[in-house]
Amino acid sequence: MTIVLIVLLQQYQNEWLKVQTQFSGESVARQYAKLLEKPLSNYVNAQSISTQSTGTKNSENQSTTDTTRDSAIAITNIENVLKVLTSEPHIINLAVFNSDGKYIAPLPKIPSVIELSKSDTLTPLTFVEDIHNEDGVLLGYVNIHMNTNAVLENPLTLRSQLLFILLILLGLALILGVYMTRAFYKSRPWIIARLGQK
């Protein structure tokens, strides 16, 4: 019975750790997508103006220079937001893609999950979230790599404390069982004598 209890506790704790990582990662991905909405919207607008101006064969070099500059400013704004977001201790890397899946920022490209897995002892948690504008139009995606150790630090501490409490309870149950058995055998002659009198 003790083995079944330990196995069930282990399964429960693994499921609990999974829920802890999923909840925090999905929440962070949603928040980061909202923070990147405005800069990515500016980038998409600059790109659409750039493609419109090249499609109409605009002879003015100033218009082309302005759209290129606007696009560069938009990428710089995205990278500035990414620098702030990656300052969090549990974030390893962030990447932003447009709606076609083309890599936008940061430059140079971030390492892949495979490269990160080779360098670290644990595989990083990866979350992807859509970035939509106010009208619900898909602008792009944010890809987040989170440090598994940092995310699980508090849940693992709690898990070790729960295991310690379980061991204490098992020890107390053993001690209680020993004393109850001793009390039963010490009081057995008295119980038999009392039942014999009736």
C-alpha positions in Angstrom: 0.0 0.0 0.0 2.9 2.4 0.8 4.4 1.7 -2.7 1.0 2.5 -4.4 0.8 5.7 -2.3 4.3 6.7 -3.4 3.6 6.0 -7.0 0.3 7.9 -7.0 2.1 10.8 -5.3 4.8 10.8 -7.9 2.2 10.8 -10.7 0.3 13.6 -9.1 3.5 15.7 -8.6 4.5 15.2 -12.3 1.1 16.3 -13.5 1.3 19.3 -11.1 4.7 20.3 -12.4 3.4 20.1 -16.0 0.4 22.3 -15.1 2.8 24.8 -13.4 5.0 25.1 -16.4 2.2 25.2 -19.0 0.2 27.9 -17.1 3.2 30.2 -16.6 4.5 29.8 -20.1 1.1 30.3 -21.8 0.4 33.4 -19.6 3.8 34.9 -20.5 3.4 34.2 -24.2 -0.1 35.9 -24.2 1.3 39.0 -22.4 4.4 39.2 -24.6 2.2 39.0 -27.7 0.2 41.9 -26.4 3.3 43.9 -25.7 4.7 43.2 -29.2 1.4 44.1 -30.9 2.1 47.8 -31.5 5.7 47.5 -32.7 4.9 44.6 -35.0 1.9 46.5 -36.4 4.2 49.4 -37.2 6.5 47.0 -38.9 3.8 45.4 -41.0 2.5 48.9 -42.0 5.9 50.0 -43.1 6.4 46.7 -45.1 3.0 47.1 -46.8 3.8 50.7 -47.7 7.2 49.5 -49.0 5.6 46.9 -51.2 3.0 49.3 -52.5 5.6 51.9 -53.4 7.7 49.4 -55.3 4.7 48.0 -57.0 3.6 51.4 -58.4 7.2 52.1 -59.7 7.4 55.3 -57.8 10.3 57.3 -59.2 10.9 59.3 -56.1 13.9 57.9 -54.1 12.7 59.9 -51.1 9.6 57.7 -50.7 11.6 54.5 -50.9 14.2 55.9 -48.4 11.3 56.8 -46.0 9.7 53.4 -46.1 13.1 51.7 -45.6 13.8 54.0 -42.7 10.4 53.3 -41.2 10.9 49.6 -41.5 14.3 49.9 -39.8 12.8 52.0 -37.0 10.0 49.4 -36.6 12.6 46.6 -36.3 14.6 48.6 -33.8 11.5 49.2 -31.8 10.7 45.4 -31.8 14.3 44.6 -30.8 14.1 47.2 -27.9 10.9 45.6 -26.6 12.6 42.2 -26.9 15.6 43.4 -24.9 13.3 44.4 -22.1 11.4 41.2 -22.2 14.5 39.0 -22.2 15.8 40.7 -19.1 13.5 38.4 -17.1 15.5 35.7 -15.5 13.3 32.8 -16.8 13.4 33.9 -20.4 16.3 32.5 -22.5 15.4 33.9 -25.9 12.5 35.5 -27.8 11.9 35.6 -31.5 9.3 37.5 -33.6 8.0 36.2 -36.9 5.6 37.8 -39.4 2.3 36.2 -40.4 4.1 34.3 -43.2 6.6 32.8 -40.6 9.5 34.9 -41.8 12.0 35.7 -39.0 12.0 39.4 -38.1 13.8 40.0 -34.9 16.1 39.9 -33.0 19.1 39.9 -35.2 21.2 37.7 -35.3 18.8 34.8 -35.1 18.4 33.0 -31.8 19.7 29.5 -31.4 17.3 26.6 -32.0 15.8 24.4 -29.3 18.1 21.6 -30.4 21.2 23.8 -29.9 19.8 25.0 -26.5 19.1 21.4 -25.5 22.7 20.4 -26.3 24.1 23.2 -24.1 21.8 22.8 -21.1 21.0 19.9 -18.9 17.2 20.4 -19.4 15.3 21.1 -22.6 14.0 24.6 -22.6 10.2 25.2 -22.5 9.0 26.6 -25.8 5.8 28.6 -26.3 4.4 30.2 -29.4 1.6 32.8 -29.4 -0.2 34.6 -32.2 0.1 38.4 -32.3 -3.1 40.1 -33.5 -3.9 43.8 -34.0 -7.0 45.4 -32.5 -9.1 44.2 -35.5 -8.1 40.6 -34.9 -5.8 40.4 -38.0 -2.9 38.1 -37.6 0.4 40.2 -37.6 2.8 37.5 -36.6 4.0 35.2 -33.9 6.2 35.4 -30.8 8.4 32.3 -30.0 9.6 32.1 -26.4 12.3 29.8 -24.9 12.0 29.7 -21.1 14.6 28.3 -18.7 13.1 25.2 -17.3 15.2 25.4 -14.1 14.1 28.9 -13.3 10.4 28.2 -14.0 10.4 25.0 -11.9 12.5 26.3 -9.0 9.6 27.1 -6.7 7.5 24.1 -7.6 10.5 21.8 -7.2 11.2 23.3 -3.8 7.6 22.7 -2.8 7.8 19.2 -4.2 10.9 18.4 -2.0 9.1 19.8 1.0 6.0 17.7 0.3 8.2 14.6 0.1 9.9 15.5 3.4 6.5 15.9 5.0 5.4 12.5 3.6 8.5 10.9 5.0 7.8 12.4 8.4 4.2 11.2 8.3 5.4 7.7 7.4 7.9 7.8 10.3 5.2 8.9 12.7 2.8 6.2 11.4 5.5 3.6 12.0 6.2 4.9 15.6 2.5 5.0 16.3 2.0 1.5 15.0 4.9 0.2 17.2 3.4 1.8 20.3 -0.1 0.6 19.5 1.1 -2.9 19.0 3.0 -2.7 22.3 0.0 -1.3 24.1 -2.2 -4.1 22.7 0.2 -6.9 23.8 0.6 -5.3 27.3 -3.1 -5.0 27.8 -4.0 -8.3 26.3 -3.8 -10.3 29.6 -6.0 -7.7 31.2 -8.5 -7.8 28.3 -8.7 -11.6 28.4 -9.1 -11.5 32.2 -12.0 -9.0 31.9 -13.7 -11.0 29.2 -13.3 -14.2 31.2 -15.1 -12.7 34.2 -18.3 -12.1 32.3 
